[in-house]
Amino acid sequence: MSYVGPDFEPTPPRRSFLRRPLTVAVAALVPGALAGWLLWQATGAPDAGGDDGGTAAASASSSAATAPASGEPTDPGTRSSPDRTPTDGGRKPSASAGSASAPVASGPLKGKVVVIDPGHNPGNFRHTTEINRQVDIGTNSKECDTTGTSTNSGYAEADFTLDVARRLRTVLEEQGVTVKFTQDGDRAWGPCVDERARIGNEAGADAVVSIHADGSAAGNRGFHVILPGAVHEGAADTRPITGPSRELGERIAGRFVAVTGSAPSNYVGGGTGLDTRTDLGGLNLSTVPKVFIECGNMRDGQDAARLTSGAWRQKAAQGISEGIVSFLRT
């Protein structure tokens, strides 16, 4: 989410504290998945566009689309402008943001509720006044939202997040999960980061996942999952959710590696694929287990080749869903 603003300010430069020893939980889950990824690489699996691992820090520049970069690989039909919402297998957007999926007749996870938060909104760029409005995130104030970033060829993060979210919804519904979106391309802009958190809270969600893609410098590659740090200030109190959110994040990270073949970020998280933050309103204001996932760096050519591939986005949705399902079954 190459966030420059609201729920994602530029990720700070990598510091030495990120190299601290992994927690027991991370050691038990994520490295195992990484070992599988390394074996996958060693056996000669095809290169899908770069597995160096890495989560790009958000760029300090605007997240609006830039001029196309020659030679950046894209899949036919995936390049889009902010005016176009990507297809999702023919399924139409839900009637309103925050609306739940149709009741599922059966499935092993019937009764579970998951809120999916597609980062940004394709129409945000038309509503700069509205999205620049300050909102309370508990610890301080931030912009309502941002436009998000894009690949150098113009594929918008907001289009990417909606596409992955819709694919993810389909997979989760097959398990009997009731899925709710914070927005489904069905509103002109937003919602603001505080409303995004509120939608998950009011749904009494068993898990909330916010989908994003980063916008850092070329050479920074890979994914990372952002976990809520302990915050108890103003309207924010994440202490009850830090434990379950970490478990959710670790399970998603492990399955994301295994299914997509992507490596953890090479610039955030010290190689763990995990990053703890206390400055994001969407996490600070959540009262239910919640994480963000930066699926890759849109400004790196190798990661962009993945992010613009419909086949890879399906893998991303599958990996995230498997992590969520694993968490819901505990």
Contacts in CASP RR format, 6 or more apart in sequence:
PFRMAT RR
TARGET T0000
AUTHOR 0000-0000-0000
METHOD contacts of the structure
MODEL  1
MSYVGPDFEPTPPRRSFLRRPLTVAVAALVPGALAGWLLWQATGAPDAGG
DDGGTAAASASSSAATAPASGEPTDPGTRSSPDRTPTDGGRKPSASAGSA
SAPVASGPLKGKVVVIDPGHNPGNFRHTTEINRQVDIGTNSKECDTTGTS
TNSGYAEADFTLDVARRLRTVLEEQGVTVKFTQDGDRAWGPCVDERARIG
NEAGADAVVSIHADGSAAGNRGFHVILPGAVHEGAADTRPITGPSRELGE
RIAGRFVAVTGSAPSNYVGGGTGLDTRTDLGGLNLSTVPKVFIECGNMRD
GQDAARLTSGAWRQKAAQGISEGIVSFLRT
1 7 0 8 1.000
1 8 0 8 1.000
1 58 0 8 1.000
1 119 0 8 1.000
1 120 0 8 1.000
1 148 0 8 1.000
1 149 0 8 1.000
1 157 0 8 1.000
1 161 0 8 1.000
1 212 0 8 1.000
1 213 0 8 1.000
1 214 0 8 1.000
1 215 0 8 1.000
1 292 0 8 1.000
1 294 0 8 1.000
2 8 0 8 1.000
2 56 0 8 1.000
2 58 0 8 1.000
2 59 0 8 1.000
2 63 0 8 1.000
2 148 0 8 1.000
2 149 0 8 1.000
2 157 0 8 1.000
2 213 0 8 1.000
2 214 0 8 1.000
2 215 0 8 1.000
2 216 0 8 1.000
2 297 0 8 1.000
2 298 0 8 1.000
2 299 0 8 1.000
3 9 0 8 1.000
3 10 0 8 1.000
3 58 0 8 1.000
3 63 0 8 1.000
3 146 0 8 1.000
3 148 0 8 1.000
3 149 0 8 1.000
3 212 0 8 1.000
4 10 0 8 1.000
4 58 0 8 1.000
4 59 0 8 1.000
4 60 0 8 1.000
4 61 0 8 1.000
4 62 0 8 1.000
4 63 0 8 1.000
4 146 0 8 1.000
4 148 0 8 1.000
4 149 0 8 1.000
5 142 0 8 1.000
5 143 0 8 1.000
5 146 0 8 1.000
6 131 0 8 1.000
6 135 0 8 1.000
6 142 0 8 1.000
6 143 0 8 1.000
6 144 0 8 1.000
6 145 0 8 1.000
6 146 0 8 1.000
6 192 0 8 1.000
6 193 0 8 1.000
6 281 0 8 1.000
7 119 0 8 1.000
7 142 0 8 1.000
7 145 0 8 1.000
7 193 0 8 1.000
7 196 0 8 1.000
7 210 0 8 1.000
7 280 0 8 1.000
7 281 0 8 1.000
7 282 0 8 1.000
7 292 0 8 1.000
8 58 0 8 1.000
8 146 0 8 1.000
8 212 0 8 1.000
8 280 0 8 1.000
8 292 0 8 1.000
9 58 0 8 1.000
9 142 0 8 1.000
9 279 0 8 1.000
10 57 0 8 1.000
10 58 0 8 1.000
10 59 0 8 1.000
10 60 0 8 1.000
11 55 0 8 1.000
11 56 0 8 1.000
11 57 0 8 1.000
11 58 0 8 1.000
11 214 0 8 1.000
11 216 0 8 1.000
11 268 0 8 1.000
11 275 0 8 1.000
12 57 0 8 1.000
13 57 0 8 1.000
14 57 0 8 1.000
14 267 0 8 1.000
14 268 0 8 1.000
14 269 0 8 1.000
14 270 0 8 1.000
18 268 0 8 1.000
18 269 0 8 1.000
18 270 0 8 1.000
18 275 0 8 1.000
19 270 0 8 1.000
22 30 0 8 1.000
22 31 0 8 1.000
22 272 0 8 1.000
23 246 0 8 1.000
25 246 0 8 1.000
25 247 0 8 1.000
25 250 0 8 1.000
26 250 0 8 1.000
26 272 0 8 1.000
26 274 0 8 1.000
29 250 0 8 1.000
29 251 0 8 1.000
29 253 0 8 1.000
29 254 0 8 1.000
30 250 0 8 1.000
30 253 0 8 1.000
30 254 0 8 1.000
30 257 0 8 1.000
30 264 0 8 1.000
30 272 0 8 1.000
30 273 0 8 1.000
30 274 0 8 1.000
32 254 0 8 1.000
33 253 0 8 1.000
33 254 0 8 1.000
33 255 0 8 1.000
33 257 0 8 1.000
33 258 0 8 1.000
34 254 0 8 1.000
34 257 0 8 1.000
34 263 0 8 1.000
34 264 0 8 1.000
36 257 0 8 1.000
36 258 0 8 1.000
37 51 0 8 1.000
37 257 0 8 1.000
37 258 0 8 1.000
37 261 0 8 1.000
37 263 0 8 1.000
40 261 0 8 1.000
41 51 0 8 1.000
45 261 0 8 1.000
48 260 0 8 1.000
48 261 0 8 1.000
48 305 0 8 1.000
48 306 0 8 1.000
48 309 0 8 1.000
48 312 0 8 1.000
49 73 0 8 1.000
49 302 0 8 1.000
49 303 0 8 1.000
49 305 0 8 1.000
49 306 0 8 1.000
50 221 0 8 1.000
50 302 0 8 1.000
50 303 0 8 1.000
50 305 0 8 1.000
50 306 0 8 1.000
51 261 0 8 1.000
51 262 0 8 1.000
51 263 0 8 1.000
52 219 0 8 1.000
52 221 0 8 1.000
52 222 0 8 1.000
52 263 0 8 1.000
52 266 0 8 1.000
52 302 0 8 1.000
53 221 0 8 1.000
53 222 0 8 1.000
53 223 0 8 1.000
53 262 0 8 1.000
53 263 0 8 1.000
53 264 0 8 1.000
53 265 0 8 1.000
53 266 0 8 1.000
53 271 0 8 1.000
54 220 0 8 1.000
54 221 0 8 1.000
54 222 0 8 1.000
54 223 0 8 1.000
54 224 0 8 1.000
54 263 0 8 1.000
54 264 0 8 1.000
54 265 0 8 1.000
54 266 0 8 1.000
54 267 0 8 1.000
54 268 0 8 1.000
54 271 0 8 1.000
54 273 0 8 1.000
54 296 0 8 1.000
54 297 0 8 1.000
55 214 0 8 1.000
55 216 0 8 1.000
55 220 0 8 1.000
55 222 0 8 1.000
55 223 0 8 1.000
55 224 0 8 1.000
55 264 0 8 1.000
55 265 0 8 1.000
55 266 0 8 1.000
55 267 0 8 1.000
55 268 0 8 1.000
55 269 0 8 1.000
55 273 0 8 1.000
55 275 0 8 1.000
55 294 0 8 1.000
55 296 0 8 1.000
55 297 0 8 1.000
56 214 0 8 1.000
56 215 0 8 1.000
56 216 0 8 1.000
56 217 0 8 1.000
56 220 0 8 1.000
56 221 0 8 1.000
56 222 0 8 1.000
56 265 0 8 1.000
56 267 0 8 1.000
56 268 0 8 1.000
56 294 0 8 1.000
56 296 0 8 1.000
56 297 0 8 1.000
56 299 0 8 1.000
56 300 0 8 1.000
56 303 0 8 1.000
57 214 0 8 1.000
57 215 0 8 1.000
57 216 0 8 1.000
57 220 0 8 1.000
57 267 0 8 1.000
57 268 0 8 1.000
58 149 0 8 1.000
58 214 0 8 1.000
58 215 0 8 1.000
58 216 0 8 1.000
59 149 0 8 1.000
59 215 0 8 1.000
59 216 0 8 1.000
59 217 0 8 1.000
59 299 0 8 1.000
62 147 0 8 1.000
63 146 0 8 1.000
63 147 0 8 1.000
63 148 0 8 1.000
63 149 0 8 1.000
63 150 0 8 1.000
63 157 0 8 1.000
63 215 0 8 1.000
64 125 0 8 1.000
64 147 0 8 1.000
64 150 0 8 1.000
65 81 0 8 1.000
65 82 0 8 1.000
65 150 0 8 1.000
65 154 0 8 1.000
65 155 0 8 1.000
65 156 0 8 1.000
66 150 0 8 1.000
66 152 0 8 1.000
66 154 0 8 1.000
67 152 0 8 1.000
68 152 0 8 1.000
68 153 0 8 1.000
68 154 0 8 1.000
69 152 0 8 1.000
69 153 0 8 1.000
69 301 0 8 1.000
72 151 0 8 1.000
72 152 0 8 1.000
72 153 0 8 1.000
72 301 0 8 1.000
72 304 0 8 1.000
72 305 0 8 1.000
73 301 0 8 1.000
73 304 0 8 1.000
73 305 0 8 1.000
73 308 0 8 1.000
74 151 0 8 1.000
74 153 0 8 1.000
74 155 0 8 1.000
74 304 0 8 1.000
74 305 0 8 1.000
74 308 0 8 1.000
75 308 0 8 1.000
75 309 0 8 1.000
75 310 0 8 1.000
75 311 0 8 1.000
78 86 0 8 1.000
78 155 0 8 1.000
78 308 0 8 1.000
78 309 0 8 1.000
78 310 0 8 1.000
79 153 0 8 1.000
79 154 0 8 1.000
79 155 0 8 1.000
79 308 0 8 1.000
80 86 0 8 1.000
80 154 0 8 1.000
80 155 0 8 1.000
80 156 0 8 1.000
80 159 0 8 1.000
81 154 0 8 1.000
81 156 0 8 1.000
82 122 0 8 1.000
82 123 0 8 1.000
82 125 0 8 1.000
82 147 0 8 1.000
82 156 0 8 1.000
82 158 0 8 1.000
82 159 0 8 1.000
83 122 0 8 1.000
84 122 0 8 1.000
84 159 0 8 1.000
85 93 0 8 1.000
85 122 0 8 1.000
85 159 0 8 1.000
85 162 0 8 1.000
85 185 0 8 1.000
86 159 0 8 1.000
86 160 0 8 1.000
86 162 0 8 1.000
86 163 0 8 1.000
87 163 0 8 1.000
88 162 0 8 1.000
88 163 0 8 1.000
88 166 0 8 1.000
88 167 0 8 1.000
88 170 0 8 1.000
89 166 0 8 1.000
91 166 0 8 1.000
91 170 0 8 1.000
93 184 0 8 1.000
93 185 0 8 1.000
93 186 0 8 1.000
94 101 0 8 1.000
94 181 0 8 1.000
94 184 0 8 1.000
94 186 0 8 1.000
95 186 0 8 1.000
96 186 0 8 1.000
96 187 0 8 1.000
97 181 0 8 1.000
97 182 0 8 1.000
97 183 0 8 1.000
97 184 0 8 1.000
97 185 0 8 1.000
97 186 0 8 1.000
97 187 0 8 1.000
97 191 0 8 1.000
97 199 0 8 1.000
98 115 0 8 1.000
98 180 0 8 1.000
98 181 0 8 1.000
98 182 0 8 1.000
98 183 0 8 1.000
98 184 0 8 1.000
98 199 0 8 1.000
98 203 0 8 1.000
99 180 0 8 1.000
99 181 0 8 1.000
99 184 0 8 1.000
100 113 0 8 1.000
100 178 0 8 1.000
100 179 0 8 1.000
100 180 0 8 1.000
100 203 0 8 1.000
101 169 0 8 1.000
101 173 0 8 1.000
101 178 0 8 1.000
101 179 0 8 1.000
101 180 0 8 1.000
103 178 0 8 1.000
104 110 0 8 1.000
104 173 0 8 1.000
104 176 0 8 1.000
104 177 0 8 1.000
104 178 0 8 1.000
106 176 0 8 1.000
107 174 0 8 1.000
107 175 0 8 1.000
107 176 0 8 1.000
108 175 0 8 1.000
108 176 0 8 1.000
109 172 0 8 1.000
109 175 0 8 1.000
109 176 0 8 1.000
109 177 0 8 1.000
109 325 0 8 1.000
109 328 0 8 1.000
109 329 0 8 1.000
110 176 0 8 1.000
110 177 0 8 1.000
111 176 0 8 1.000
111 177 0 8 1.000
111 178 0 8 1.000
112 176 0 8 1.000
112 177 0 8 1.000
112 178 0 8 1.000
112 206 0 8 1.000
112 328 0 8 1.000
113 177 0 8 1.000
113 178 0 8 1.000
113 179 0 8 1.000
113 180 0 8 1.000
113 203 0 8 1.000
113 204 0 8 1.000
113 205 0 8 1.000
113 206 0 8 1.000
114 172 0 8 1.000
114 177 0 8 1.000
114 178 0 8 1.000
114 179 0 8 1.000
114 180 0 8 1.000
114 205 0 8 1.000
114 206 0 8 1.000
114 207 0 8 1.000
114 208 0 8 1.000
114 209 0 8 1.000
114 324 0 8 1.000
114 328 0 8 1.000
115 179 0 8 1.000
115 180 0 8 1.000
115 181 0 8 1.000
115 182 0 8 1.000
115 199 0 8 1.000
115 200 0 8 1.000
115 203 0 8 1.000
115 205 0 8 1.000
115 207 0 8 1.000
115 208 0 8 1.000
115 209 0 8 1.000
115 288 0 8 1.000
116 165 0 8 1.000
116 168 0 8 1.000
116 169 0 8 1.000
116 179 0 8 1.000
116 180 0 8 1.000
116 181 0 8 1.000
116 182 0 8 1.000
116 208 0 8 1.000
116 209 0 8 1.000
116 211 0 8 1.000
117 165 0 8 1.000
117 181 0 8 1.000
117 182 0 8 1.000
117 196 0 8 1.000
117 199 0 8 1.000
117 208 0 8 1.000
117 209 0 8 1.000
117 210 0 8 1.000
117 211 0 8 1.000
118 158 0 8 1.000
118 161 0 8 1.000
118 162 0 8 1.000
118 164 0 8 1.000
118 165 0 8 1.000
118 181 0 8 1.000
118 182 0 8 1.000
118 183 0 8 1.000
118 184 0 8 1.000
118 185 0 8 1.000
118 211 0 8 1.000
119 148 0 8 1.000
119 157 0 8 1.000
119 158 0 8 1.000
119 161 0 8 1.000
119 210 0 8 1.000
119 211 0 8 1.000
119 212 0 8 1.000
120 145 0 8 1.000
120 146 0 8 1.000
120 147 0 8 1.000
120 148 0 8 1.000
120 157 0 8 1.000
120 158 0 8 1.000
120 161 0 8 1.000
120 190 0 8 1.000
120 212 0 8 1.000
121 145 0 8 1.000
121 158 0 8 1.000
121 183 0 8 1.000
121 185 0 8 1.000
121 187 0 8 1.000
121 188 0 8 1.000
121 189 0 8 1.000
121 190 0 8 1.000
121 191 0 8 1.000
122 156 0 8 1.000
122 158 0 8 1.000
122 159 0 8 1.000
122 162 0 8 1.000
122 185 0 8 1.000
123 158 0 8 1.000
123 188 0 8 1.000
123 189 0 8 1.000
124 131 0 8 1.000
124 145 0 8 1.000
124 146 0 8 1.000
124 147 0 8 1.000
124 148 0 8 1.000
124 158 0 8 1.000
124 189 0 8 1.000
124 190 0 8 1.000
125 147 0 8 1.000
126 188 0 8 1.000
126 189 0 8 1.000
127 188 0 8 1.000
127 189 0 8 1.000
127 190 0 8 1.000
130 144 0 8 1.000
130 189 0 8 1.000
130 190 0 8 1.000
131 143 0 8 1.000
131 144 0 8 1.000
131 145 0 8 1.000
131 146 0 8 1.000
131 147 0 8 1.000
131 189 0 8 1.000
131 190 0 8 1.000
131 192 0 8 1.000
132 143 0 8 1.000
132 144 0 8 1.000
133 143 0 8 1.000
133 144 0 8 1.000
133 192 0 8 1.000
134 141 0 8 1.000
134 142 0 8 1.000
134 143 0 8 1.000
134 144 0 8 1.000
135 141 0 8 1.000
135 142 0 8 1.000
135 143 0 8 1.000
135 144 0 8 1.000
135 192 0 8 1.000
135 193 0 8 1.000
135 194 0 8 1.000
136 194 0 8 1.000
136 235 0 8 1.000
137 193 0 8 1.000
137 194 0 8 1.000
137 236 0 8 1.000
137 280 0 8 1.000
137 281 0 8 1.000
137 282 0 8 1.000
137 284 0 8 1.000
137 285 0 8 1.000
138 231 0 8 1.000
138 233 0 8 1.000
138 234 0 8 1.000
138 235 0 8 1.000
138 236 0 8 1.000
138 281 0 8 1.000
138 284 0 8 1.000
138 285 0 8 1.000
139 231 0 8 1.000
139 233 0 8 1.000
139 234 0 8 1.000
139 236 0 8 1.000
139 278 0 8 1.000
139 279 0 8 1.000
139 284 0 8 1.000
142 193 0 8 1.000
142 281 0 8 1.000
144 190 0 8 1.000
144 192 0 8 1.000
144 193 0 8 1.000
145 189 0 8 1.000
145 190 0 8 1.000
145 191 0 8 1.000
145 192 0 8 1.000
145 193 0 8 1.000
147 158 0 8 1.000
148 156 0 8 1.000
148 157 0 8 1.000
148 158 0 8 1.000
149 156 0 8 1.000
149 157 0 8 1.000
149 213 0 8 1.000
149 214 0 8 1.000
149 215 0 8 1.000
149 298 0 8 1.000
149 299 0 8 1.000
150 156 0 8 1.000
150 157 0 8 1.000
150 298 0 8 1.000
151 298 0 8 1.000
151 299 0 8 1.000
151 301 0 8 1.000
151 304 0 8 1.000
151 307 0 8 1.000
151 308 0 8 1.000
152 299 0 8 1.000
152 301 0 8 1.000
152 304 0 8 1.000
153 304 0 8 1.000
153 308 0 8 1.000
155 298 0 8 1.000
155 304 0 8 1.000
155 307 0 8 1.000
155 308 0 8 1.000
157 212 0 8 1.000
157 213 0 8 1.000
157 215 0 8 1.000
157 298 0 8 1.000
160 213 0 8 1.000
160 295 0 8 1.000
160 298 0 8 1.000
160 307 0 8 1.000
160 313 0 8 1.000
161 211 0 8 1.000
161 212 0 8 1.000
161 213 0 8 1.000
162 184 0 8 1.000
162 185 0 8 1.000
163 310 0 8 1.000
163 313 0 8 1.000
164 211 0 8 1.000
164 295 0 8 1.000
164 313 0 8 1.000
164 316 0 8 1.000
164 317 0 8 1.000
164 320 0 8 1.000
165 181 0 8 1.000
165 184 0 8 1.000
165 211 0 8 1.000
166 184 0 8 1.000
167 313 0 8 1.000
167 314 0 8 1.000
167 316 0 8 1.000
167 317 0 8 1.000
168 179 0 8 1.000
168 209 0 8 1.000
168 211 0 8 1.000
168 317 0 8 1.000
168 320 0 8 1.000
168 321 0 8 1.000
169 179 0 8 1.000
169 181 0 8 1.000
170 317 0 8 1.000
171 317 0 8 1.000
171 318 0 8 1.000
171 321 0 8 1.000
172 179 0 8 1.000
172 321 0 8 1.000
172 324 0 8 1.000
172 325 0 8 1.000
173 179 0 8 1.000
175 321 0 8 1.000
175 325 0 8 1.000
177 324 0 8 1.000
177 325 0 8 1.000
177 328 0 8 1.000
180 199 0 8 1.000
180 200 0 8 1.000
180 203 0 8 1.000
180 205 0 8 1.000
182 191 0 8 1.000
182 195 0 8 1.000
182 196 0 8 1.000
182 199 0 8 1.000
182 200 0 8 1.000
183 190 0 8 1.000
183 191 0 8 1.000
191 199 0 8 1.000
193 280 0 8 1.000
193 281 0 8 1.000
193 282 0 8 1.000
193 285 0 8 1.000
194 281 0 8 1.000
194 282 0 8 1.000
194 285 0 8 1.000
196 210 0 8 1.000
196 282 0 8 1.000
197 281 0 8 1.000
197 282 0 8 1.000
197 283 0 8 1.000
197 284 0 8 1.000
197 285 0 8 1.000
197 286 0 8 1.000
197 290 0 8 1.000
198 285 0 8 1.000
200 208 0 8 1.000
200 286 0 8 1.000
200 288 0 8 1.000
200 290 0 8 1.000
201 285 0 8 1.000
201 286 0 8 1.000
201 287 0 8 1.000
201 288 0 8 1.000
203 288 0 8 1.000
204 288 0 8 1.000
205 288 0 8 1.000
205 289 0 8 1.000
205 290 0 8 1.000
206 288 0 8 1.000
206 289 0 8 1.000
206 328 0 8 1.000
207 248 0 8 1.000
207 288 0 8 1.000
207 289 0 8 1.000
207 290 0 8 1.000
207 324 0 8 1.000
207 327 0 8 1.000
207 328 0 8 1.000
208 286 0 8 1.000
208 288 0 8 1.000
208 289 0 8 1.000
208 290 0 8 1.000
208 291 0 8 1.000
209 248 0 8 1.000
209 252 0 8 1.000
209 290 0 8 1.000
209 291 0 8 1.000
209 292 0 8 1.000
209 293 0 8 1.000
209 320 0 8 1.000
209 324 0 8 1.000
210 282 0 8 1.000
210 290 0 8 1.000
210 291 0 8 1.000
210 292 0 8 1.000
210 293 0 8 1.000
211 293 0 8 1.000
211 295 0 8 1.000
211 320 0 8 1.000
212 292 0 8 1.000
212 293 0 8 1.000
212 294 0 8 1.000
212 295 0 8 1.000
213 294 0 8 1.000
213 295 0 8 1.000
213 296 0 8 1.000
213 297 0 8 1.000
213 298 0 8 1.000
213 307 0 8 1.000
214 220 0 8 1.000
214 294 0 8 1.000
214 296 0 8 1.000
214 297 0 8 1.000
214 298 0 8 1.000
214 299 0 8 1.000
215 297 0 8 1.000
215 298 0 8 1.000
215 299 0 8 1.000
216 267 0 8 1.000
216 297 0 8 1.000
216 299 0 8 1.000
216 300 0 8 1.000
217 299 0 8 1.000
217 300 0 8 1.000
218 299 0 8 1.000
218 300 0 8 1.000
218 301 0 8 1.000
219 266 0 8 1.000
219 297 0 8 1.000
219 300 0 8 1.000
219 302 0 8 1.000
220 265 0 8 1.000
220 266 0 8 1.000
220 267 0 8 1.000
220 297 0 8 1.000
220 299 0 8 1.000
220 300 0 8 1.000
221 263 0 8 1.000
221 265 0 8 1.000
221 266 0 8 1.000
221 296 0 8 1.000
221 297 0 8 1.000
221 300 0 8 1.000
221 302 0 8 1.000
221 303 0 8 1.000
222 262 0 8 1.000
222 263 0 8 1.000
222 264 0 8 1.000
222 265 0 8 1.000
222 266 0 8 1.000
222 296 0 8 1.000
222 297 0 8 1.000
222 303 0 8 1.000
223 253 0 8 1.000
223 256 0 8 1.000
223 260 0 8 1.000
223 262 0 8 1.000
223 263 0 8 1.000
223 264 0 8 1.000
223 265 0 8 1.000
223 273 0 8 1.000
223 293 0 8 1.000
223 294 0 8 1.000
223 295 0 8 1.000
223 296 0 8 1.000
224 253 0 8 1.000
224 264 0 8 1.000
224 265 0 8 1.000
224 268 0 8 1.000
224 269 0 8 1.000
224 273 0 8 1.000
224 274 0 8 1.000
224 275 0 8 1.000
224 293 0 8 1.000
224 294 0 8 1.000
225 249 0 8 1.000
225 250 0 8 1.000
225 252 0 8 1.000
225 253 0 8 1.000
225 256 0 8 1.000
225 273 0 8 1.000
225 274 0 8 1.000
225 275 0 8 1.000
225 291 0 8 1.000
225 292 0 8 1.000
225 293 0 8 1.000
225 294 0 8 1.000
226 275 0 8 1.000
226 276 0 8 1.000
226 277 0 8 1.000
226 280 0 8 1.000
226 283 0 8 1.000
226 291 0 8 1.000
226 292 0 8 1.000
226 293 0 8 1.000
226 294 0 8 1.000
227 242 0 8 1.000
227 245 0 8 1.000
227 246 0 8 1.000
227 249 0 8 1.000
227 274 0 8 1.000
227 275 0 8 1.000
227 276 0 8 1.000
227 277 0 8 1.000
227 283 0 8 1.000
227 291 0 8 1.000
228 238 0 8 1.000
228 241 0 8 1.000
228 242 0 8 1.000
228 245 0 8 1.000
228 276 0 8 1.000
228 277 0 8 1.000
228 278 0 8 1.000
228 280 0 8 1.000
228 283 0 8 1.000
228 284 0 8 1.000
228 286 0 8 1.000
228 290 0 8 1.000
228 291 0 8 1.000
229 238 0 8 1.000
229 242 0 8 1.000
229 276 0 8 1.000
229 277 0 8 1.000
229 278 0 8 1.000
229 283 0 8 1.000
230 238 0 8 1.000
230 239 0 8 1.000
230 242 0 8 1.000
230 278 0 8 1.000
231 237 0 8 1.000
231 238 0 8 1.000
231 239 0 8 1.000
231 278 0 8 1.000
231 284 0 8 1.000
232 238 0 8 1.000
232 239 0 8 1.000
235 285 0 8 1.000
236 281 0 8 1.000
236 284 0 8 1.000
236 285 0 8 1.000
237 287 0 8 1.000
238 245 0 8 1.000
238 278 0 8 1.000
238 283 0 8 1.000
238 284 0 8 1.000
238 286 0 8 1.000
240 287 0 8 1.000
241 286 0 8 1.000
241 287 0 8 1.000
241 288 0 8 1.000
241 289 0 8 1.000
241 290 0 8 1.000
243 289 0 8 1.000
244 289 0 8 1.000
245 283 0 8 1.000
245 286 0 8 1.000
245 289 0 8 1.000
245 290 0 8 1.000
245 291 0 8 1.000
246 274 0 8 1.000
247 289 0 8 1.000
247 327 0 8 1.000
247 330 0 8 1.000
248 289 0 8 1.000
248 290 0 8 1.000
248 291 0 8 1.000
248 323 0 8 1.000
248 324 0 8 1.000
248 327 0 8 1.000
249 274 0 8 1.000
249 291 0 8 1.000
249 323 0 8 1.000
249 327 0 8 1.000
250 274 0 8 1.000
251 323 0 8 1.000
251 324 0 8 1.000
251 326 0 8 1.000
251 327 0 8 1.000
252 291 0 8 1.000
252 293 0 8 1.000
252 319 0 8 1.000
252 320 0 8 1.000
252 323 0 8 1.000
252 324 0 8 1.000
252 327 0 8 1.000
253 264 0 8 1.000
253 272 0 8 1.000
253 273 0 8 1.000
253 274 0 8 1.000
254 323 0 8 1.000
255 319 0 8 1.000
255 320 0 8 1.000
255 322 0 8 1.000
255 323 0 8 1.000
255 326 0 8 1.000
256 262 0 8 1.000
256 293 0 8 1.000
256 295 0 8 1.000
256 316 0 8 1.000
256 319 0 8 1.000
256 320 0 8 1.000
256 323 0 8 1.000
257 263 0 8 1.000
257 264 0 8 1.000
258 319 0 8 1.000
258 322 0 8 1.000
259 315 0 8 1.000
259 316 0 8 1.000
259 318 0 8 1.000
259 319 0 8 1.000
259 322 0 8 1.000
260 306 0 8 1.000
260 312 0 8 1.000
260 315 0 8 1.000
260 316 0 8 1.000
260 319 0 8 1.000
261 315 0 8 1.000
262 295 0 8 1.000
262 296 0 8 1.000
262 306 0 8 1.000
264 270 0 8 1.000
264 271 0 8 1.000
264 272 0 8 1.000
264 273 0 8 1.000
264 274 0 8 1.000
265 271 0 8 1.000
265 273 0 8 1.000
265 275 0 8 1.000
265 294 0 8 1.000
265 296 0 8 1.000
268 275 0 8 1.000
268 294 0 8 1.000
269 275 0 8 1.000
277 283 0 8 1.000
278 284 0 8 1.000
280 292 0 8 1.000
282 290 0 8 1.000
283 290 0 8 1.000
283 291 0 8 1.000
283 292 0 8 1.000
289 327 0 8 1.000
293 320 0 8 1.000
295 307 0 8 1.000
295 316 0 8 1.000
296 303 0 8 1.000
296 306 0 8 1.000
296 307 0 8 1.000
297 303 0 8 1.000
297 304 0 8 1.000
298 304 0 8 1.000
298 307 0 8 1.000
306 312 0 8 1.000
307 313 0 8 1.000
END
